[in-house]
Structures are given as structure tokens and as C-alpha cells.
Amino acid sequence: MKYSLIVSDFDGTLVPSDDPTLSDEVIETIDEIRKLGVKFTIATGRKFTSIYPYLKKLKINLPVILFNGAKIVDPSDGKIIHEKHFDKRTARILLSKFGTIPAVFFFDEMVFYTVFTKEIENYFKHDGIRIHHMLDDEIVEHHELTKIMIIGRKEISSAYDTLEDMEVTYFTSEKDYLEILPTDTDKGEALKVLCKHLGLKLHEVISMGDSENDDQMIESSGLGIRIDEHADALRILRNVIRSSI
């Protein structure tokens, strides 16, 4: 089967989870993919300004999946292709339930924290988020809530019980990160939108990722690859290129 598009997770797949440094080997491999006539793009939990420096290094000009599926943006012109937010009622409920524990609230590109813990500080550094604000109850009334991240194992454990009866999507993206998104929002649903936009079928897509938040995308693709650790990603990708494309 001929594949036309490869969609890859970023953190933990193209770069190690604990070191977001993009290697020359990754850049060269993606260049090889494009020379074979195969498109390449990213599906990430990051916001646009956080992933953009890497898109430039990788010379990606195709639309990218952001916020684990809540948004698709074309980096060549900034055009928004797909976008989902929580409705106001749900946003208010989420704020009341998670506004006092260690969490990060994303109102599109604007980032707000509840309690400034060491774990949250490390997350901001890892994702290159330099501008962030203390959460204000009024922000929900004036801006659209895109995503919430609960950070910390103890907080995640208690959050599951709270989320059980709510009409939202939630999954882990790292062992200490629980992400909460609008209902029916994930990388798999976003991949369907992306394929329609590009005029491709899902069976033409290879996708790869390392975490629970990648599962729906992997299951939706013609060839889905779940990797165990970053070191395996390039080896697997090169093997797939040789044998399948």
C-alpha cells in the first residue's frame, strides 16, 4: 500500500519526554520522507506558539494538530482549519472543580495556572511557555476555554472520580499529566478533519505516538505505530519508509 502522509506525535516520539531538543537525525529523516513524495506533519498537545519553533526547523508547512485535537492550524498562514472549545456552562463547572488544585488552563494561546508548583514550573520550561498568568474566575466569562491540564499524580488520581460523570474527554499524555478536552475531542477525530482538508483517506496515513493521547489517532490510521520510547521512533520510521511507502 502506498502511504501519502505521516502524522507523528512530538514529545516522547520525535524528541525525548525529558528533553525537547530536536536532533539533526530527526530533521534529516523527515527530509528523506519528503523526498520520497510523502507529506509529514505533527499532532501534539502543545499550543501553536510552543510547537512553532520546531515546525520551522522541520520545514513543516502542512496543517498541524494542536491541543491533542482541539485545534488544527496551517503554519504557513496561521489559518485555523478546526477548533473546539468548552461551552460556558462546562467551563464554569470545570473551573469550580479544578480551580484550586495544581492545573493549567488554556484559553487558546493564553495560559493560566491555579497554583504555581515546581511541577507546573517544569512544565512551562519544557514547553517553552514564557508568558503565563494566575487564573482569574472572570477569564472564563470573556474567553473560550480550550484545554485543562491537571499536573501531579495525587491530583490526577482524585480528578478521575470528579470527571467520571462529566461530558468531557480526558486522558493522560505523560505519567503526571491528565488532559481534559471538550467532548469528542482527540487526535483521531482531528486526523479525520485533517485528511478531509488535504483530500486524503485515512488508509493513506501512517501515524505514530507513545502515549494514551495518541491511541485514537493510531487506531484511525491505515498504519498506526505505538512506540515504547523515543529511541525506537527513528528506527521504526526508517523501517516503515523502506518497506511500506
C-alpha positions in Angstrom: 0.0 0.0 0.0 1.2 3.5 -0.8 1.0 5.9 2.1 0.7 9.7 1.4 1.0 11.2 4.8 2.9 10.6 8.1 1.5 12.2 11.2 3.7 12.0 14.3 3.3 12.9 18.0 6.1 15.2 19.1 7.0 14.9 22.8 8.1 11.4 23.7 8.2 10.4 20.0 10.3 12.8 17.9 12.0 14.2 21.0 12.5 12.5 24.4 9.9 13.4 27.0 12.5 14.9 29.3 14.5 16.8 26.7 12.7 18.7 23.9 15.8 19.0 21.8 15.3 18.2 18.1 18.2 16.2 16.8 19.8 16.5 13.4 18.9 12.9 12.8 15.2 13.6 13.2 15.4 16.6 10.8 17.3 14.5 8.2 14.9 11.6 8.4 11.9 13.9 7.8 13.7 15.4 4.9 14.2 11.9 3.4 10.5 11.2 3.8 9.5 14.3 1.9 12.0 13.5 -0.9 10.0 10.2 -1.3 6.9 12.3 -2.0 5.3 11.6 1.4 3.9 14.5 3.4 4.7 14.9 7.1 3.1 16.8 9.9 2.8 16.9 13.7 -0.1 16.1 16.1 0.7 17.5 19.5 -0.8 18.5 22.8 1.1 21.8 22.6 -0.3 25.2 21.7 0.8 26.8 18.4 3.4 29.2 19.7 5.0 26.3 21.7 5.4 24.0 18.7 6.1 26.7 16.1 9.9 26.9 16.5 10.1 23.1 15.8 7.8 23.4 12.8 10.3 25.9 11.4 13.3 23.6 12.0 11.4 20.7 10.4 10.2 22.8 7.5 6.6 21.7 8.1 4.1 23.8 6.1 1.2 21.4 6.4 -1.6 22.0 8.9 -0.7 20.7 12.4 -2.9 19.2 15.1 -2.7 21.1 18.4 -4.1 20.7 21.9 -4.4 16.9 21.3 -7.1 17.5 18.7 -8.9 20.7 19.8 -7.3 22.8 17.1 -5.8 22.5 13.6 -3.7 25.4 12.2 -1.9 25.9 9.0 1.5 27.3 10.0 2.1 28.8 6.5 -0.5 31.5 7.1 -1.9 30.9 10.6 -5.3 29.9 9.2 -7.5 28.0 11.7 -8.9 24.9 10.0 -10.6 23.3 13.0 -11.3 24.5 16.6 -13.2 23.2 19.6 -13.9 24.9 23.0 -15.8 24.0 26.1 -19.2 25.6 26.3 -19.5 28.3 29.0 -21.5 26.1 31.4 -19.0 23.3 31.3 -16.1 25.7 31.6 -17.6 27.2 34.8 -18.1 23.8 36.3 -14.5 22.8 35.4 -13.2 26.0 37.0 -15.2 25.3 40.2 -13.9 21.7 40.4 -10.2 22.2 39.4 -9.5 25.9 40.1 -7.8 25.3 43.4 -5.6 22.3 42.6 -2.3 22.3 40.5 -3.6 22.8 37.0 -3.1 24.8 33.8 -6.0 26.3 31.9 -5.6 27.1 28.2 -7.7 29.8 26.6 -6.4 29.1 23.2 -2.8 30.7 23.3 -3.3 32.3 26.7 -2.1 30.2 29.6 -3.3 30.4 33.2 -2.2 28.4 36.3 -4.0 27.8 39.5 -1.2 27.1 41.9 2.4 27.7 40.9 4.1 24.4 41.9 7.5 23.1 40.9 5.9 20.6 38.6 4.0 23.4 36.8 7.2 25.5 36.6 9.0 22.5 35.0 6.1 22.0 32.5 6.3 25.7 31.4 10.1 25.4 30.9 9.8 22.2 29.0 7.1 23.5 26.6 8.8 26.9 26.3 5.8 28.8 27.8 7.3 32.1 29.0 4.1 34.1 29.4 1.5 32.8 31.9 -0.9 34.3 34.4 -2.6 33.5 37.7 -6.1 32.1 37.0 -8.9 34.6 37.5 -12.5 33.5 37.8 -13.6 36.2 35.3 -11.5 34.9 32.5 -14.0 32.1 31.7 -16.6 34.7 31.0 -14.6 36.6 28.4 -12.6 33.9 26.7 -13.1 30.4 25.3 -11.6 27.5 27.3 -9.7 25.1 25.1 -8.0 22.6 27.4 -7.1 21.9 31.1 -4.1 20.0 32.3 -4.0 18.5 35.8 -0.4 18.2 36.9 0.6 15.8 39.7 -0.1 12.1 40.4 -2.1 12.7 43.6 -4.3 15.3 41.9 -4.8 13.1 38.8 -6.0 10.2 40.9 -8.7 12.3 42.6 -9.6 14.1 39.3 -10.7 10.8 37.7 -13.6 10.5 40.2 -14.7 14.1 39.5 -14.6 13.6 35.7 -16.4 10.3 35.6 -19.9 11.8 35.1 -18.9 14.8 33.1 -19.4 15.1 29.3 -15.7 15.8 28.5 -12.8 13.9 27.0 -9.8 13.1 29.3 -6.7 11.1 29.1 -3.1 11.1 30.2 -0.3 12.5 27.9 2.5 11.9 30.4 2.6 10.0 33.7 2.0 13.2 35.6 -0.3 15.0 33.1 -4.1 14.5 32.8 -5.6 16.5 30.0 -9.2 17.5 29.8 -10.8 18.5 26.5 -14.2 19.2 25.0 -16.3 16.0 24.4 -15.4 14.0 21.3 -12.0 15.8 21.0 -8.9 13.7 20.4 -6.1 13.3 17.8 -8.1 10.6 16.0 -11.1 12.9 15.4 -8.7 15.7 14.3 -7.0 13.4 11.9 -10.3 12.8 10.1 -10.7 16.6 9.7 -7.1 17.0 8.5 -7.5 14.2 6.0 -10.7 15.7 4.6 -8.9 19.1 4.3 -6.0 17.5 2.4 -8.2 15.3 0.2 -6.8 12.1 1.7 -8.3 8.9 3.1 -7.4 7.6 6.5 -5.9 4.4 5.0 -3.3 6.6 3.3 -1.9 7.7 6.7 0.8 6.4 8.9 0.6 7.8 12.5 2.9 7.2 15.4 2.9 8.1 19.1 3.9 7.0 22.6 1.0 7.7 24.9 -2.6 7.2 25.7 -3.5 10.5 24.0 -2.2 9.1 20.7 -4.3 5.9 20.8 -7.3 7.2 18.8 -5.1 8.6 16.0 -3.1 5.3 15.8 -6.3 3.3 15.6 -7.8 5.6 12.9 -4.8 5.4 10.6 -4.0 3.0 7.8 -0.9 2.1 9.7 -0.6 3.1 13.4 2.6 2.7 15.3 2.7 2.8 19.1 6.3 3.3 20.3 7.6 2.4 23.7 10.3 5.1 23.9 11.8 7.9 21.8 14.9 5.8 20.9 12.7 3.4 18.9 10.9 6.2 16.9 13.5 6.8 14.2 14.4 3.1 13.7 10.7 2.2 13.3 10.1 5.2 11.0 13.0 4.3 8.8 11.9 0.7 8.6 8.4 1.7 7.6 9.8 4.0 5.0 11.8 1.2 3.4 9.1 -1.4 3.5 5.8 0.4 3.1 5.9 3.7 1.3 
